[in-house]
Amino acid sequence: MKRILLLSDDIILNRVFISAAKSFEFQVQAGTDFNESLEYIKKDFFDCIIVSIPLITEKCPKKIITDILNTSPYIRVYFLTDQMDYSQVITLTKAGAEYCYTKPFSFEEILEHIQNATKNISVLQLPIQGNKTDDYPKYLNATSRHAKELYKQIDTVADTNFKVIIHGETGTGKESVARRLCSGIYKNKPFISVDCGCLNKELAASELFGHVKGSFSGAYADKKGAFEEANGGTIFLDEIANLDYPVQILLLRAIEEKKIKKVGSVQEIDIDVRIIVASNEKLSDAVAEGRFREDLYYRLNEFEITTPPLRERMDDLQDFIDFFIGEANIDLNKSINGVDKDLLELFYNYDWPGNIRELKNIIRRGCLMATKMIDLSCMADDFSKKLSEVKICHPVMEKNVEIERVHLDWKHKSMLSEYHEILNVLKSVRYNKTKAAEVLNINRKTLYNKLKMFSIFDHLTIA
Ligand SMILES: Nc1ncnc2c1ncn2[C@@H]1O[C@H](COP(=O)(O)OP(=O)(O)OP(=O)(O)O)[C@@H](O)[C@H]1O
């Protein structure tokens, strides 16, 4: 059950909120004193904190966020307020607030919104110093537009026996996608992963289809191949373009006839295996260059999924960082809090050619070297050198925000959502306005009008 800390001195509001939260399966603790609430979040896990602004009039909301995040770096901070102008919203969002709800509130809508935002891995659940090892999820459910599109495709085909080609750069999570495809009817069935890039040319057929004793020198006993091992479940053929032509023919036959023969045997074995393949390069290119059989390609291509490179889904960067820190904290029995702002800025501007794998390795090493926060000194020399060449075009924090005050009430909440959406898309495309307009499916002029209306670029030094 997710946990919310509600910080408000309005007892009626607290009561109504707590009662509304029950039907959303949230556990709510209410606090009326700011300092006391900091103690709560220091000692206990909360998924998010909701701060009612009138409560703490003497404190500036930005300072509230800083105090909260310094105490519990991964908590999600929400605000309830009578009214707020865009400059405040921008300042608070940039300072780390998830969202600002303005009066009049609908608690149901707020709770639904928070439920959606926290249904994926909550950073607050990231274990520190080795607790909850078994509960820690294997994969992050990311939330960017690209990630959602990816999960939609996975869901479409997961519960079918369609053959799937997964295409994407190295380290973008192709194997993770293949494993996710094995939910539904394939859950609890065998999942056999074969890296065709590492298959010894001579032994590839034996690895895939097995062999009988004496079929070649070194075949001292009968051996089951990957297809037989995977029978009833899924075989995942990674880097399939590396398979030799003769083995491609055997694979084609296995797919067409649903039968295999072990090397050195004439006996046919029935197989019922769902096939998922992955490739760093477009298989159609390998076909065009004559390295991959066209007939095999068409047999395999019942559904195609592309895993996006990390640089195109920078919205997910922070969540991946938190996720990998949580993972490393368990493995290394440490309590690393996060990545410091200067390094984070470099991370946001780096291209990540090795994608999620590269990030994971960098964070893991960072956690090993760091005492509290990961900073530049925790990076290996070769990676620091790469970072030194990074051109900063995406500042992580804004400077001073001076924007015309606009009164916001509840009917403006859709504008707030729009503001957040535009900002997220801009981040994911590294502030390239042409790309942002494409992703948002609006023309450049409309985007410019919206940027102007929300004063988005006034506080960012973007080329
Ligand atoms: N959603 C995710 N959550 C957590 N870790 C992930 C996620 N996606 C990928 N990873 C991690 O990133 C690393 C690379 O993922 P994976 O091996 O699936 O990529 P790949 O595209 O198959 O790589 P390659 O092309 O080199 O075979 C793995 O350590 C994996 O655990």
The ligand as a Gaussian input file, in Angstrom:
#p B3LYP/6-31G(d) Opt

LIG

0 1
 N       13.447000      -1.098000     -17.587000
 C       14.615000      -1.461000     -17.042000
 N       14.772000      -1.409000     -15.711000
 C       15.937000      -1.740000     -15.136000
 N       17.015000      -2.157000     -15.819000
 C       16.915000      -2.256000     -17.140000
 C       15.714000      -1.899000     -17.836000
 N       15.917000      -2.086000     -19.156000
 C       17.179000      -2.515000     -19.286000
 N       17.774000      -2.621000     -18.077000
 C       19.138000      -3.051000     -17.790000
 O       19.992000      -2.531000     -18.788000
 C       20.947000      -3.508000     -19.170000
 C       20.841000      -3.736000     -20.672000
 O       19.591000      -4.332000     -20.948000
 P       19.450000      -5.518000     -22.022000
 O       20.506000      -6.560000     -21.840000
 O       18.035000      -5.960000     -21.999000
 O       19.770000      -4.661000     -23.335000
 P       19.976000      -5.182000     -24.811000
 O       19.384000      -4.159000     -25.699000
 O       19.450000      -6.592000     -24.937000
 O       21.543000      -5.154000     -24.928000
 P       22.456000      -5.863000     -26.081000
 O       22.044000      -5.295000     -27.396000
 O       23.844000      -5.458000     -25.731000
 O       22.195000      -7.338000     -25.963000
 C       20.657000      -4.767000     -18.366000
 O       21.521000      -4.792000     -17.251000
 C       19.230000      -4.574000     -17.903000
 O       19.001000      -5.196000     -16.683000

